[in-house]
């Protein structure tokens, strides 16, 4: 695709339009755009939140998502450029027609070319492929790195192997309050975790300033995933931040500071003369830290107009300055905390910071010694500390977008850097997903909790609370059906899964799902456990039964194998026999080795049915005590050991002992030969743990 270059002047564009009109007017009257081009890849660059229009002009409405909300794309978002056209009202503006993935769909729209950077097609180089393999970059990184190498052959990309599991790292960084985003963004960018959202007021909890709230796990994943930022602007968040005066110049700093309050001379009272750019160069010389990083960091913290941190007029802190907001911890008044830090005495850091140049230079030394010179030497690592012995701690920034935002300023400072040997350290995690993490796109209501949940006529265990998503209902008698009722905590959310449910003996799992407007959802689970009725074992010409309301139940968990259950833990064999009746036969209970049981019932005991004529054993029915997995008549830590070994594949349970381990009565799994086997899982381990901790005892009925 031959995209018009920035150096092409207005007259040349006009000549191109006139030529097109002369050539094609007879067959294409009224066409004022560029001819069609082959699609090429591009990336959002220079815009924190880029509007996508339905046509080539600002008069057109924004393209909307499926739920009707306007779409904006963040810095670093990858798109496909389909063609370029002139603005219908201003010929100096060029728009790109783009397509992009959003919310699971491919959408189209128009964006100003100023904010979309076309990408060069990658050139395959065997030597560079070998280098990428030597570095250990995963395949999902390589295409973007090939393009960058083609565009900037002197840039050096090193793999920083964190040795951290991706999911574990994401979980750690998703701790509420560790990563923040401004409250005005769409709801799927904000966390709904406990402590991040106030359910009483239906508002997000503010952690810093007036509107910084906890970022959602999905948004954190997007900004943590390096693969989303491997273009020649966003890649600067991975640049090593050491000072190199061969290419880090005053002019580059001025490019960062232009149009900001720092684009002018400093007027300190202690004799310093010069511009802010001069002060950042001096700070770099004293600290060994890149002046581009220092200038962009100050601008990120203070904004183009400056903030109270550098006004010198805050009550009680008059004449003190803090250009990097060092010590401005998240609290009710972070600015005052930062200025209190600036009042300290410490010659190493030029403290107190009672002049602007001292605050700039001393703060640079502090950053260098505390972050950059101890390994956190990229913007990414200062936000996401994913190396060393104490990962996820000592993180300089809370704004989850800060590395990407500051990277833009660094790219502006470098300008045309094709010939410079800049080094970038790009993190690689273990067990990363195959594809880069997607940006969450859902908007609208975000509440996915219930305010009410019940099974009509029965009690939930534990008592309902919106943050608890799993419950048990243990019935004392056989019931054919139950009715489930629920209500969403937010009227804009929908609820599915309520109503009447038919029940069968054993475990019945009922799921109720709450779906918010933004597409996020939470599923609540109710485990309804139905006992069998009073049972009779009929063996043809003999019968063994328990009376109405008695304890014995018959079950066939594995093919045609019948087991007896329902005996309370600690029941004596003699007591169990006294409550049974038999017709045309005798009965007795023996241990698994067929010796007489004179103690308590245990898993593996057998109820023997004995012929009246010759006392021969004509039938043996195994007995199950759920939770007594090793067959000693008790439920203790040894049973947990047997269960763990089975789940880990060390040694497997079978027969009646496998049935005893299936504590929550999962649906049986049918094997190829038609036999239904017990399903043993971590859920059974949870029930056993609850019993051992005296939280909830295992039910035998």
C-alpha positions as CSV (number, residue, x, y, z in Angstrom):
1,X,0.0,0.0,0.0
2,X,1.4,3.4,-1.0
3,X,0.4,5.6,1.9
4,X,0.9,9.3,1.3
5,X,4.1,10.3,3.3
6,X,4.1,13.2,5.7
7,X,6.6,15.1,3.7
8,X,4.3,15.4,0.7
9,X,3.1,19.0,0.5
10,X,-0.4,20.5,0.0
11,X,0.4,21.5,-3.7
12,X,1.4,17.9,-4.6
13,X,-1.8,16.6,-3.1
14,X,-3.8,19.1,-5.1
15,X,-2.0,18.2,-8.3
16,X,-2.8,14.5,-7.5
17,X,-6.5,15.3,-7.2
18,X,-6.6,17.4,-10.4
19,X,-4.8,14.6,-12.3
20,X,-7.2,12.0,-10.9
21,X,-10.2,14.2,-12.0
22,X,-8.8,14.7,-15.5
23,X,-8.1,11.0,-15.9
24,X,-11.3,9.6,-14.5
25,X,-13.9,12.3,-14.6
26,X,-15.7,10.8,-17.6
27,X,-16.3,7.5,-15.9
28,X,-16.1,8.5,-12.3
29,X,-17.5,12.0,-11.9
30,X,-17.6,13.2,-8.4
31,X,-14.9,10.9,-7.0
32,X,-12.5,13.0,-4.8
33,X,-10.8,10.3,-2.8
34,X,-7.7,8.2,-3.3
35,X,-7.8,5.1,-5.5
36,X,-8.2,1.8,-3.8
37,X,-5.2,0.3,-2.1
38,X,-4.3,-3.1,-0.8
39,X,-5.0,-3.4,2.9
40,X,-2.1,-3.0,5.3
41,X,-1.7,-3.2,9.0
42,X,-1.6,-0.2,11.3
43,X,-1.6,0.8,14.9
44,X,-3.3,3.6,16.9
45,X,-0.5,6.0,17.8
46,X,-0.6,9.4,19.5
47,X,-4.1,9.2,20.9
48,X,-5.1,8.0,24.3
49,X,-8.7,7.4,23.2
50,X,-9.3,7.6,19.4
51,X,-12.8,8.2,18.0
52,X,-13.8,5.9,15.2
53,X,-16.3,7.7,12.8
54,X,-18.8,6.3,10.4
55,X,-17.4,8.5,7.6
56,X,-14.4,10.7,6.8
57,X,-15.1,13.7,8.9
58,X,-15.9,14.9,12.4
59,X,-19.5,15.6,11.4
60,X,-20.1,11.8,11.2
61,X,-21.3,9.9,14.3
62,X,-19.0,7.5,16.1
63,X,-19.2,3.9,15.1
64,X,-21.1,2.0,17.9
65,X,-20.8,-1.4,19.5
66,X,-23.6,-3.9,19.6
67,X,-25.0,-2.3,22.7
68,X,-25.1,1.1,21.1
69,X,-22.2,2.7,22.9
70,X,-19.6,4.8,21.0
71,X,-16.3,3.0,20.1
72,X,-12.9,4.6,20.9
73,X,-9.6,2.8,20.5
74,X,-6.7,3.2,22.9
75,X,-3.1,3.9,22.0
76,X,-1.4,0.8,20.6
77,X,-4.5,-0.9,19.3
78,X,-3.9,-2.8,16.1
79,X,-6.1,-2.2,13.0
80,X,-6.1,-2.9,9.3
81,X,-6.0,0.1,6.9
82,X,-8.2,-0.4,3.9
83,X,-7.9,2.9,2.1
84,X,-7.2,6.6,2.6
85,X,-9.6,9.4,1.7
86,X,-9.7,13.2,2.1
87,X,-11.8,14.9,4.7
88,X,-15.0,16.1,3.0
89,X,-14.5,19.7,4.4
90,X,-10.8,20.1,4.9
91,X,-8.4,18.8,2.2
92,X,-5.5,19.1,4.6
93,X,-6.9,16.2,6.6
94,X,-6.6,12.6,5.5
95,X,-8.7,9.8,7.0
96,X,-8.1,6.1,6.9
97,X,-10.9,3.6,6.4
98,X,-10.0,0.9,8.9
99,X,-11.3,-2.5,10.1
100,X,-10.6,-3.8,13.6
101,X,-11.5,-6.5,16.0
102,X,-13.9,-5.3,18.7
103,X,-16.1,-7.2,21.2
104,X,-15.7,-10.5,19.2
105,X,-16.7,-8.9,15.9
106,X,-14.8,-7.3,13.0
107,X,-16.0,-3.7,12.5
108,X,-15.2,-0.9,10.1
109,X,-14.9,2.9,10.4
110,X,-12.8,6.0,9.8
111,X,-10.0,7.5,11.8
112,X,-7.7,10.5,11.2
113,X,-4.5,9.4,9.6
114,X,-2.5,11.5,12.2
115,X,-3.4,8.9,14.8
116,X,-2.9,5.7,12.8
117,X,0.6,4.6,11.9
118,X,0.9,2.2,9.0
119,X,3.3,-0.7,9.5
120,X,5.9,-2.0,7.1
121,X,5.6,-5.5,5.8
122,X,8.1,-7.8,7.5
123,X,11.2,-8.9,5.6
124,X,12.2,-12.5,6.5
125,X,15.9,-12.7,7.4
126,X,17.4,-16.1,8.3
127,X,20.0,-14.6,10.6
128,X,17.4,-12.5,12.4
129,X,15.2,-15.6,12.8
130,X,18.1,-17.4,14.4
131,X,18.5,-14.4,16.7
132,X,14.9,-14.4,17.8
133,X,15.1,-18.2,18.5
134,X,18.3,-17.7,20.5
135,X,16.6,-15.0,22.6
136,X,13.7,-17.4,23.2
137,X,10.9,-15.2,21.9
138,X,7.6,-17.2,21.6
139,X,6.1,-17.5,18.1
140,X,3.3,-15.0,19.0
141,X,6.0,-12.3,19.5
142,X,7.9,-12.8,16.3
143,X,5.9,-11.2,13.5
144,X,5.7,-7.9,15.3
145,X,9.5,-8.1,16.0
146,X,10.2,-8.9,12.4
147,X,8.3,-5.7,11.4
148,X,10.1,-3.6,13.9
149,X,13.5,-5.0,12.8
150,X,12.6,-4.2,9.2
151,X,11.6,-0.6,10.1
152,X,14.5,-0.1,12.5
153,X,17.4,-2.5,11.8
154,X,19.7,-1.1,14.5
155,X,17.2,-1.5,17.3
156,X,18.0,-4.3,19.7
157,X,15.3,-6.5,21.2
158,X,16.2,-8.7,24.1
159,X,13.8,-11.2,25.7
160,X,13.5,-10.7,29.5
161,X,12.5,-14.1,30.7
162,X,10.5,-13.5,33.9
163,X,10.2,-17.2,34.8
164,X,6.8,-16.3,36.1
165,X,3.6,-18.1,35.2
166,X,1.4,-15.7,33.2
167,X,-1.8,-16.5,35.1
168,X,-0.1,-16.3,38.5
169,X,1.4,-12.9,37.5
170,X,-1.9,-11.6,36.3
171,X,-3.6,-12.7,39.5
172,X,-1.0,-10.9,41.6
173,X,-1.3,-7.7,39.6
174,X,-5.1,-7.9,39.8
175,X,-5.1,-7.3,43.5
176,X,-7.6,-4.6,44.1
177,X,-6.0,-1.2,44.2
178,X,-2.7,-2.2,42.7
179,X,-3.7,-1.0,39.2
180,X,-6.0,2.0,38.7
181,X,-7.9,3.6,35.8
182,X,-10.0,6.8,35.7
183,X,-13.6,6.4,36.6
184,X,-15.0,7.9,33.4
185,X,-14.0,4.9,31.2
186,X,-16.4,2.1,30.2
187,X,-17.5,-0.3,32.9
188,X,-15.6,-3.4,31.6
189,X,-12.4,-1.5,32.3
190,X,-13.2,-1.2,36.0
191,X,-13.0,-4.0,38.6
192,X,-16.1,-5.4,40.3
193,X,-14.1,-7.4,42.8
194,X,-14.7,-7.2,46.5
195,X,-13.4,-3.8,47.7
196,X,-13.4,-2.2,44.3
197,X,-17.1,-1.6,44.1
198,X,-19.4,-0.2,46.8
199,X,-22.6,-2.3,46.6
200,X,-24.5,-0.1,49.0
201,X,-24.1,3.0,46.7
202,X,-23.6,1.2,43.4
203,X,-20.4,3.2,42.8
204,X,-16.8,2.3,42.3
205,X,-14.4,2.9,45.2
206,X,-12.0,5.8,44.6
207,X,-8.4,4.9,45.5
208,X,-6.5,8.0,44.4
209,X,-7.4,11.6,43.7
210,X,-11.1,12.2,42.9
211,X,-11.7,9.5,40.2
212,X,-9.0,6.8,40.1
213,X,-10.6,3.4,40.6
214,X,-9.4,-0.2,40.4
215,X,-8.8,-1.6,36.9
216,X,-10.5,-4.8,35.9
217,X,-8.6,-8.0,35.5
218,X,-9.2,-8.0,31.8
219,X,-7.9,-4.5,31.3
220,X,-4.8,-5.3,33.4
221,X,-4.2,-8.4,31.1
222,X,-4.4,-6.2,28.0
223,X,-1.8,-3.7,29.3
224,X,0.4,-6.4,30.9
225,X,0.6,-8.4,27.7
226,X,3.8,-7.2,25.8
227,X,2.4,-8.5,22.5
228,X,-0.1,-5.7,22.4
229,X,2.6,-3.0,22.3
230,X,5.2,-4.2,19.8
231,X,5.1,-1.2,17.4
232,X,7.6,1.6,17.0
233,X,5.8,3.9,19.4
234,X,4.5,1.7,22.3
235,X,7.7,-0.4,22.3
236,X,9.4,2.5,24.1
237,X,7.8,1.3,27.4
238,X,10.4,-1.5,27.1
239,X,13.4,0.8,26.4
240,X,16.2,0.6,28.9
241,X,16.3,3.9,30.7
242,X,20.0,4.6,31.1
243,X,21.4,8.0,30.0
244,X,23.2,8.0,26.6
245,X,24.3,11.5,25.6
246,X,25.2,10.3,22.1
247,X,21.5,10.6,21.1
248,X,19.6,11.9,24.1
249,X,19.7,15.6,23.4
250,X,18.3,18.9,24.6
251,X,16.3,19.1,21.4
252,X,14.7,15.8,22.1
253,X,13.7,16.9,25.6
254,X,12.2,20.1,24.1
255,X,10.1,18.0,21.8
256,X,8.6,16.3,24.8
257,X,8.0,19.6,26.8
258,X,6.7,21.8,24.0
259,X,3.3,23.3,24.6
260,X,3.5,22.4,28.3
261,X,4.3,24.6,31.3
262,X,7.9,23.3,31.2
263,X,8.5,24.6,27.7
264,X,10.1,27.8,29.0
265,X,13.0,28.9,31.3
266,X,13.1,28.1,35.0
267,X,12.8,31.0,37.4
268,X,14.3,29.7,40.6
269,X,15.7,32.1,43.1
270,X,19.0,30.5,44.0
271,X,20.9,31.4,40.9
272,X,19.9,28.6,38.5
273,X,19.5,29.9,34.9
274,X,18.4,27.8,32.0
275,X,15.4,26.0,30.6
276,X,13.6,23.0,32.0
277,X,15.2,20.9,29.2
278,X,18.6,22.0,30.6
279,X,17.6,21.0,34.0
280,X,16.6,17.5,32.8
281,X,20.0,17.1,31.1
282,X,21.7,18.1,34.4
283,X,19.5,15.6,36.2
284,X,20.5,12.8,33.8
285,X,24.2,13.6,34.3
286,X,23.8,13.3,38.1
287,X,21.6,10.2,38.1
288,X,22.5,8.2,35.0
289,X,18.8,8.1,34.0
290,X,17.6,8.9,30.5
291,X,16.5,12.6,30.4
292,X,13.8,11.6,27.9
293,X,12.3,9.3,30.6
294,X,12.6,12.0,33.3
295,X,10.9,14.6,31.2
296,X,8.1,12.3,30.1
297,X,7.7,11.0,33.6
298,X,7.3,14.6,35.0
299,X,4.8,15.4,32.2
300,X,2.8,12.2,32.9
301,X,2.6,13.0,36.6
302,X,2.0,16.8,36.4
303,X,0.0,17.3,33.1
304,X,0.7,20.0,30.5
305,X,-0.6,22.8,32.8
306,X,1.3,21.6,35.9
307,X,-0.2,20.6,39.2
308,X,-0.2,21.7,42.9
309,X,2.9,19.4,43.3
310,X,5.0,22.1,41.6
311,X,3.1,25.2,42.3
312,X,5.1,26.1,45.4
313,X,1.9,27.5,46.9
314,X,0.3,24.6,48.8
315,X,-0.6,25.8,52.3
316,X,2.0,24.5,54.8
317,X,4.4,23.5,52.0
318,X,5.0,26.9,50.4
319,X,8.2,26.9,48.3
320,X,8.5,23.1,47.9
321,X,8.3,21.1,44.7
322,X,8.0,17.4,43.6
323,X,8.2,16.9,39.9
324,X,7.9,13.1,39.9
325,X,5.3,12.8,42.8
326,X,7.8,10.7,44.8
327,X,6.2,9.8,48.1
328,X,2.7,10.9,46.8
329,X,1.1,7.7,48.0
330,X,-2.5,6.9,47.2
331,X,-4.6,8.5,50.0
332,X,-7.0,11.3,50.6
333,X,-4.3,13.9,49.8
334,X,-1.4,12.4,47.8
335,X,-0.1,15.9,46.8
336,X,0.5,16.8,50.5
337,X,2.2,13.5,51.1
338,X,4.6,14.2,48.1
339,X,5.4,17.7,49.4
340,X,6.0,16.3,52.9
341,X,8.6,14.1,51.3
342,X,10.1,17.1,49.5
343,X,10.6,18.9,52.9
344,X,13.0,16.2,54.2
345,X,16.7,16.7,54.6
346,X,18.9,14.3,52.6
347,X,22.0,15.6,50.8
348,X,22.2,12.5,48.6
349,X,18.9,13.5,46.9
350,X,19.4,17.3,47.1
351,X,16.6,17.4,49.7
352,X,14.8,19.5,50.7
353,X,13.4,20.3,47.2
354,X,12.9,24.0,47.7
355,X,13.8,24.9,44.2
356,X,12.6,23.5,40.9
357,X,16.0,22.4,39.6
358,X,16.8,20.6,42.9
359,X,13.5,18.7,42.7
360,X,14.2,17.7,39.1
361,X,17.8,16.6,39.7
362,X,17.3,15.2,43.2
363,X,14.2,13.3,42.2
364,X,16.1,11.8,39.2
365,X,18.8,10.5,41.6
366,X,16.1,9.0,43.8
367,X,14.4,7.3,40.9
368,X,17.8,6.0,39.6
369,X,18.9,4.5,42.9
370,X,15.5,3.1,43.9
371,X,14.2,1.8,40.6
372,X,16.2,2.1,37.4
373,X,19.7,1.2,38.7
374,X,18.3,-1.8,40.6
375,X,16.7,-3.6,37.7
376,X,13.4,-1.8,37.2
377,X,15.0,0.0,34.2
378,X,12.0,0.2,31.8
379,X,8.7,1.9,32.1
380,X,7.0,-1.5,32.0
381,X,9.0,-2.9,34.9
382,X,8.3,0.2,37.0
383,X,4.6,-0.4,36.5
384,X,4.7,-4.3,36.5
385,X,7.6,-5.4,38.6
386,X,7.9,-9.0,37.3
387,X,11.4,-9.9,38.1
388,X,13.7,-10.4,41.1
389,X,12.9,-12.1,44.5
390,X,10.0,-9.8,45.4
391,X,7.9,-9.5,42.2
392,X,4.7,-7.4,42.2
393,X,6.1,-5.0,44.9
394,X,7.9,-1.7,44.7
395,X,5.9,-0.5,41.7
396,X,6.2,3.2,41.0
397,X,3.0,3.8,39.1
398,X,-0.7,2.9,39.8
399,X,-2.1,4.1,36.5
400,X,-2.3,0.9,34.4
401,X,-2.0,2.9,31.2
402,X,1.1,4.8,32.3
403,X,3.8,2.8,30.4
404,X,1.9,3.1,27.2
405,X,1.2,6.8,27.8
406,X,4.8,7.6,28.6
407,X,6.0,5.5,25.7
408,X,4.3,8.0,23.3
409,X,6.3,10.9,24.8
410,X,9.6,8.9,24.5
411,X,8.9,8.2,20.8
412,X,8.2,11.9,20.2
413,X,11.5,12.8,21.8
414,X,13.5,10.4,19.7
415,X,12.0,11.6,16.4
416,X,13.8,9.8,13.5
417,X,15.7,7.2,15.4
418,X,16.3,4.6,12.6
419,X,20.1,4.8,12.9
420,X,20.2,4.6,16.8
421,X,21.1,1.4,18.6
422,X,18.4,1.6,21.2
423,X,18.0,-1.5,23.4
424,X,14.5,-2.8,24.4
425,X,13.9,-5.5,27.1
426,X,10.6,-7.2,26.4
427,X,9.2,-9.5,29.1
428,X,8.2,-13.1,28.3
429,X,6.1,-15.2,30.7
430,X,5.6,-18.9,31.1
431,X,2.5,-20.5,29.8
432,X,1.2,-17.4,28.0
433,X,-2.0,-17.8,26.0
434,X,-1.7,-18.4,22.3
435,X,-3.0,-15.0,21.4
436,X,-2.5,-11.6,22.9
437,X,-5.0,-10.6,25.6
438,X,-7.9,-8.6,24.2
439,X,-9.1,-5.2,25.3
440,X,-12.4,-5.4,27.2
441,X,-15.1,-3.6,25.3
442,X,-18.3,-4.0,27.3
443,X,-20.1,-0.9,28.5
444,X,-23.2,-0.1,30.4
445,X,-24.3,-1.6,33.7
446,X,-21.6,-3.9,35.2
447,X,-23.3,-5.5,38.3
448,X,-23.4,-9.3,38.1
449,X,-24.6,-10.1,41.5
450,X,-27.9,-11.2,43.0
451,X,-29.8,-9.4,45.8
452,X,-32.0,-12.5,46.5
453,X,-31.7,-16.2,45.9
454,X,-33.9,-19.0,47.4
455,X,-35.2,-22.5,46.9
456,X,-38.9,-22.2,47.9
457,X,-39.6,-24.0,51.2
458,X,-35.9,-25.0,51.9
459,X,-32.9,-23.4,53.5
460,X,-29.6,-22.5,51.7
461,X,-26.3,-23.5,53.3
462,X,-24.5,-21.2,53.8
463,X,-27.0,-18.3,54.2
464,X,-27.3,-16.3,51.0
465,X,-24.9,-13.4,50.5
466,X,-24.3,-11.8,47.1
467,X,-20.6,-12.6,47.1
468,X,-21.1,-16.3,47.8
469,X,-21.8,-18.2,44.6
470,X,-22.2,-21.8,45.7
471,X,-24.8,-23.3,48.0
472,X,-26.1,-26.7,49.2
473,X,-29.7,-27.8,49.9
474,X,-29.8,-31.2,51.6
475,X,-33.3,-32.7,51.6
476,X,-34.4,-35.0,54.4
477,X,-36.8,-36.9,52.2
478,X,-37.3,-37.7,48.5
479,X,-38.7,-34.7,46.6
480,X,-39.6,-34.7,42.9
481,X,-39.1,-31.0,42.2
482,X,-38.1,-27.6,43.7
483,X,-38.7,-23.9,42.6
484,X,-35.7,-21.5,42.5
485,X,-36.3,-17.7,42.8
486,X,-33.7,-15.0,42.3
487,X,-33.4,-11.2,41.7
488,X,-30.5,-9.2,40.3
489,X,-28.9,-6.5,42.5
490,X,-29.1,-4.1,39.5
491,X,-32.3,-3.7,37.6
492,X,-30.3,-3.4,34.3
493,X,-28.9,-6.9,34.7
494,X,-30.8,-10.0,33.6
495,X,-31.2,-13.3,35.4
496,X,-31.5,-16.8,33.9
497,X,-31.9,-20.2,35.4
498,X,-34.8,-19.6,37.8
499,X,-38.1,-21.6,37.8
500,X,-39.1,-25.2,38.5
501,X,-36.6,-28.1,38.4
502,X,-37.3,-31.8,38.4
503,X,-35.1,-33.7,40.8
504,X,-33.5,-37.2,40.8
505,X,-31.9,-39.2,43.6
506,X,-28.4,-37.9,44.5
507,X,-26.8,-34.6,43.4
508,X,-28.8,-32.1,41.3
509,X,-26.8,-29.0,40.2
510,X,-28.8,-25.9,39.5
511,X,-27.1,-22.8,37.9
512,X,-28.4,-19.3,38.0
513,X,-26.6,-16.7,35.8
514,X,-26.6,-12.9,36.2
515,X,-25.6,-11.0,33.1
516,X,-24.8,-7.3,33.1
517,X,-25.4,-4.9,30.3
518,X,-21.7,-4.9,29.5
519,X,-21.8,-8.6,28.9
520,X,-20.0,-9.8,32.0
521,X,-21.7,-12.4,34.1
522,X,-21.6,-14.4,37.3
523,X,-23.0,-17.9,37.8
524,X,-24.4,-19.0,41.1
525,X,-24.7,-22.8,41.9
526,X,-27.1,-24.6,44.1
527,X,-26.4,-28.3,44.9
528,X,-29.6,-30.0,45.8
529,X,-29.0,-33.4,47.3
530,X,-32.0,-35.8,47.2
531,X,-32.0,-39.0,49.4
532,X,-33.6,-42.2,48.4
533,X,-36.8,-43.3,50.1
534,X,-37.1,-46.2,52.6
535,X,-35.7,-49.1,50.7
536,X,-36.2,-52.8,50.2
537,X,-33.7,-55.2,48.7
538,X,-35.6,-58.0,46.9
539,X,-33.5,-61.0,45.9
540,X,-36.3,-63.1,44.4
541,X,-37.4,-65.5,47.1
542,X,-36.0,-63.4,50.0
543,X,-36.4,-59.8,51.1
544,X,-34.3,-57.4,53.4
545,X,-35.9,-54.1,54.2
546,X,-35.9,-51.0,56.5
547,X,-39.1,-49.6,57.8
548,X,-40.6,-46.1,57.0
549,X,-38.2,-43.4,58.2
550,X,-35.3,-45.8,58.8
551,X,-31.7,-45.4,57.6
552,X,-31.0,-48.0,54.9
553,X,-30.9,-47.0,51.3
554,X,-30.0,-49.0,48.2
555,X,-27.9,-47.6,45.3
556,X,-26.3,-48.9,42.2
557,X,-23.4,-46.5,41.5
558,X,-21.3,-48.9,39.3
559,X,-23.2,-51.0,36.8
560,X,-25.0,-53.8,38.5
561,X,-23.1,-53.5,41.8
562,X,-25.5,-52.6,44.6
563,X,-24.4,-50.8,47.8
564,X,-26.2,-50.0,51.0
565,X,-25.7,-46.5,52.5
566,X,-27.4,-44.1,54.8
567,X,-25.9,-45.3,58.1
568,X,-24.7,-42.5,60.4
569,X,-20.9,-42.4,61.1
570,X,-20.2,-44.5,64.2
571,X,-23.3,-46.8,63.9
572,X,-22.6,-50.2,65.5
573,X,-23.1,-53.2,63.3
574,X,-25.3,-54.8,65.9
575,X,-27.6,-51.7,66.0
576,X,-27.9,-51.7,62.3
577,X,-28.9,-55.3,62.2
578,X,-31.5,-54.8,64.9
579,X,-33.3,-52.3,62.7
580,X,-33.6,-54.5,59.6
581,X,-36.2,-57.1,58.9
582,X,-35.7,-60.1,56.6
583,X,-38.0,-62.6,55.0
584,X,-37.1,-66.2,54.0
585,X,-33.5,-65.5,54.9
586,X,-31.0,-64.6,57.6
587,X,-28.7,-61.5,57.7
588,X,-25.4,-60.6,59.3
589,X,-22.7,-57.9,58.8
590,X,-19.1,-58.8,58.4
591,X,-15.9,-57.0,57.8
592,X,-14.3,-56.8,54.3
593,X,-12.2,-60.0,55.2
594,X,-15.5,-61.8,56.1
595,X,-14.8,-61.8,59.8
596,X,-17.7,-60.9,62.1
597,X,-18.1,-57.2,62.7
598,X,-18.5,-56.5,66.4
599,X,-17.8,-52.8,66.2
600,X,-18.8,-49.9,64.1
601,X,-19.8,-50.0,60.4
602,X,-17.1,-49.1,57.9
603,X,-16.9,-48.8,54.2
604,X,-16.2,-52.3,52.7
605,X,-18.3,-54.1,55.3
606,X,-20.7,-56.6,53.8
607,X,-24.4,-57.3,54.5
608,X,-24.6,-61.1,54.0
609,X,-27.9,-62.7,53.1
610,X,-28.0,-66.3,54.5
611,X,-30.2,-69.1,53.3
612,X,-32.5,-70.6,56.0
613,X,-32.0,-74.1,54.8
614,X,-28.2,-74.6,54.9
615,X,-26.9,-71.3,56.2
616,X,-25.1,-70.7,53.0
617,X,-24.2,-67.1,52.0
618,X,-26.4,-66.4,48.9
619,X,-25.7,-62.7,48.5
620,X,-23.3,-60.0,49.8
621,X,-24.1,-56.3,49.6
622,X,-21.2,-53.8,50.2
623,X,-21.8,-51.0,52.8
624,X,-20.7,-47.4,52.2
625,X,-19.9,-44.7,54.8
626,X,-19.3,-41.6,52.6
627,X,-16.0,-40.0,53.6
628,X,-14.6,-43.2,55.2
629,X,-12.4,-43.9,52.2
630,X,-9.9,-46.3,53.7
631,X,-12.6,-48.5,55.4
632,X,-11.6,-48.0,59.1
633,X,-15.1,-46.7,60.2
634,X,-13.7,-43.1,60.8
635,X,-13.4,-39.9,58.7
636,X,-10.0,-38.5,59.3
637,X,-6.7,-37.3,57.7
638,X,-5.9,-40.7,56.3
639,X,-9.1,-40.5,54.1
640,X,-7.9,-37.1,52.8
641,X,-4.5,-38.7,51.9
642,X,-6.3,-41.5,49.9
643,X,-8.5,-39.0,48.1
644,X,-5.5,-36.7,47.2
645,X,-3.5,-39.7,45.9
646,X,-6.4,-40.6,43.6
647,X,-6.9,-37.1,42.3
648,X,-3.1,-36.7,41.7
649,X,-3.0,-40.1,39.9
650,X,-0.6,-41.7,42.4
651,X,-2.9,-44.6,43.3
652,X,-6.5,-45.1,42.2
653,X,-9.6,-46.0,44.3
654,X,-12.0,-48.5,42.9
655,X,-15.3,-50.3,43.8
656,X,-17.0,-49.4,47.1
657,X,-14.0,-47.3,48.2
658,X,-14.3,-45.1,45.1
659,X,-18.0,-44.7,45.9
660,X,-17.1,-43.6,49.5
661,X,-14.8,-40.9,48.0
662,X,-17.6,-39.5,45.7
663,X,-18.9,-37.5,48.7
664,X,-21.0,-35.0,46.7
665,X,-22.6,-37.6,44.4
666,X,-21.5,-36.3,41.1
667,X,-23.2,-37.7,38.0
668,X,-21.6,-41.0,37.1
669,X,-19.4,-41.3,34.1
670,X,-20.2,-44.2,31.7
671,X,-17.2,-46.1,30.3
672,X,-17.0,-47.7,26.9
673,X,-18.3,-51.1,28.3
674,X,-21.4,-49.4,29.7
675,X,-20.3,-49.4,33.4
676,X,-21.0,-46.2,35.3
677,X,-18.1,-45.2,37.5
678,X,-17.9,-42.7,40.4
679,X,-16.6,-39.2,39.5
680,X,-14.1,-38.1,42.1
681,X,-12.9,-34.5,42.0
682,X,-11.6,-31.5,44.0
683,X,-15.2,-30.8,45.0
684,X,-15.2,-34.0,47.0
685,X,-12.0,-32.9,48.7
686,X,-13.7,-29.6,49.6
687,X,-16.5,-31.5,51.3
688,X,-14.1,-33.7,53.2
689,X,-12.1,-30.6,54.3
690,X,-15.3,-29.0,55.6
691,X,-16.1,-32.1,57.6
692,X,-12.6,-32.3,59.1
693,X,-12.7,-28.6,60.0
694,X,-16.2,-29.0,61.7
695,X,-17.7,-26.5,59.2
696,X,-20.2,-28.9,57.6
697,X,-20.5,-32.6,58.3
698,X,-20.8,-35.1,55.5
699,X,-24.4,-36.3,55.0
700,X,-24.9,-40.0,54.7
701,X,-28.5,-39.8,53.4
